[in-house]
Amino acid sequence: MTVERLVVIGGDAAGMSAASQARRLKGPDELEIVAFERGHFSSFSACGIPYWVGGQVPERDALIARTPGEHRERAIDLRMRTEVTEIDVAGGRVRSRDPETGGETWTGYDKLVVATGARPVRPPLPGIDAAGVHGVQTLDDGQALLTALTATAGRRAVVIGAGYIGVEMAEALLNRGFEVTVLNRGEQPMATLDPDMGRLVHTAMDGLGITTVNGAQVTAVRTDADGRVRAVATGDAEYPADVVVLGMGVEPETALAREAGLPLGVYGGLLTDLSMRVRGHGNIWAGGDCVEVLDLVSGRERHVPLGTHANKHGQVIGANVGGGYGTFPGVVGTAVSKVCDLEIARTGLREKDAAAVGLRYVTAVIESTSRAGYYPEPGVMTVKMLAERRSGRLLGVQIVGREGAAKRVDVAAVALTAGMTVEQMTALDLGYAPPFSPVWDPVLVAARKAVAAVRAAG
């Protein structure tokens, strides 16, 4: 019997999920699996890093789902601290380098999985690589930041960017006793929301003592005589800093793929078919933060770097590589986050997304509570809903509120996936009891108002 070799580039969610699923379907006598990871850790939760830095998660190892040793026990040859530097598509091989010895090795493959993840956006600004400036993408990054926070005598932190990572890191730094300033080049924090909903986040951050500066275009990181960060400069101001955290999001890590001639989309992510196979390549798959996926609402490709998707991609890839069958149809863009006790959620399209793809829409905004008004401590929330103007098809939902707000977005995510109209949503049989919801759930209240807006629009 001929033994095939599967090579996996990337030892985190997508890559190791693919390797593990393929191993479940095929034993070592049918499929040899070799995986390369350039870092010190495998199968870890990058999403949990802000909570580890902030102290809610006490131990780094709590974020590790499976160690390299556990993978090796399952007959997966996981080679840590080994970076793949080239993919030779024509030759069916990859070149890897040991960073400690500098030695290089070619490894042939019958099937290849590219799961190289994403990298923090790091604009080419003066001083951006200075000591004290931290990106936060891996456990190594998180450990370096924690070490710096402990060693830094000053207590002034500047976060550049106010997306999910920026807002979560602002909370983490606040929890560590730092005076936090967030520099945001947009109109409001959380650009994944419409500005009117982002304004609610801004107000809450101000109330927590986090200074948020909108419309701030960073021009340089100022350093002292020792080359260490001392301030962050914008076009018209300078903000003192003992530590700087980059929270401007991430972009696909696809330099290897580009050099190998693999197809990339408008966001720089790899393009795949429904089986997660790289388009035009019968024996190469890709998944995780390095790929673009279909947005089921807009019908366009987009880059959505989330661990939930990465693990699903890996399961699909592993099934197909291992002789089974799986597909990943796409996403609706669901995401949740928090800053202290404020919960933030969104799914589907924002107003500018709908306009960009030529959809005419109406909006509905309501305020409600997470419980019956007479039940103790009801959490207040604001729900915004977008619906297609003529058909009433649900296009998107955004929720900002206190306890019990964020996970309500899952109802809308299911409705979007099913292609429901807002009128159909009003008849959904959702759970009710005073400790959990008003008689009319806030999402359904927003749907009723959206129905009225669709009718008023003709």
HELIX and SHEET records of a PDB file:
HELIX    1   1 ALA A   13  LEU A   25  1                                  13    
HELIX    2   2 ALA A   46  GLY A   48  5                                   3    
HELIX    3   3 ILE A   49  VAL A   53  1                                   5    
HELIX    4   4 ARG A   60  LEU A   63  5                                   4    
HELIX    5   5 PRO A   68  GLU A   73  1                                   6    
HELIX    6   6 LEU A  139  ALA A  151  1                                  13    
HELIX    7   7 TYR A  164  ASN A  175  1                                  12    
HELIX    8   8 PRO A  195  LEU A  208  1                                  14    
HELIX    9   9 ALA A  255  GLU A  259  1                                   5    
HELIX   10  10 GLY A  307  VAL A  321  1                                  15    
HELIX   11  11 GLU A  351  ALA A  356  1                                   6    
HELIX   12  12 ALA A  406  ARG A  408  5                                   3    
HELIX   13  13 VAL A  409  THR A  417  1                                   9    
HELIX   14  14 VAL A  422  MET A  425  1                                   4    
HELIX   15  15 PRO A  442  ALA A  456  1                                  15    
SHEET    1   A 5 ASP A  77  MET A  80  0                                        
SHEET    2   A 5 LEU A  31  GLU A  37  1                                        
SHEET    3   A 5 GLU A   4  ILE A   9  1                                        
SHEET    4   A 5 LYS A 111  VAL A 114  1                                        
SHEET    5   A 5 ILE A 284  ALA A 286  1                                        
SHEET    1   B 3 GLU A  83  ASP A  88  0                                        
SHEET    2   B 3 ARG A  93  ARG A  97 -1                                        
SHEET    3   B 3 GLU A 104  GLY A 108 -1                                        
SHEET    1   C 2 ALA A 118  PRO A 120  0                                        
SHEET    2   C 2 VAL A 250  PRO A 252 -1                                        
SHEET    1   D 5 VAL A 133  HIS A 134  0                                        
SHEET    2   D 5 VAL A 243  LEU A 246  1                                        
SHEET    3   D 5 ARG A 156  ILE A 160  1                                        
SHEET    4   D 5 GLU A 179  ASN A 184  1                                        
SHEET    5   D 5 THR A 211  ASN A 214  1                                        
SHEET    1   E 3 VAL A 218  THR A 223  0                                        
SHEET    2   E 3 VAL A 229  THR A 234 -1                                        
SHEET    3   E 3 GLU A 238  PRO A 240 -1                                        
SHEET    1   F 2 VAL A 293  LEU A 294  0                                        
SHEET    2   F 2 GLU A 301  ARG A 302 -1                                        
SHEET    1   G 5 ALA A 335  VAL A 339  0                                        
SHEET    2   G 5 LEU A 342  GLY A 348 -1                                        
SHEET    3   G 5 LEU A 394  GLY A 401 -1                                        
SHEET    4   G 5 VAL A 380  GLU A 388 -1                                        
SHEET    5   G 5 TYR A 361  THR A 369 -1                                        
END                                                                             
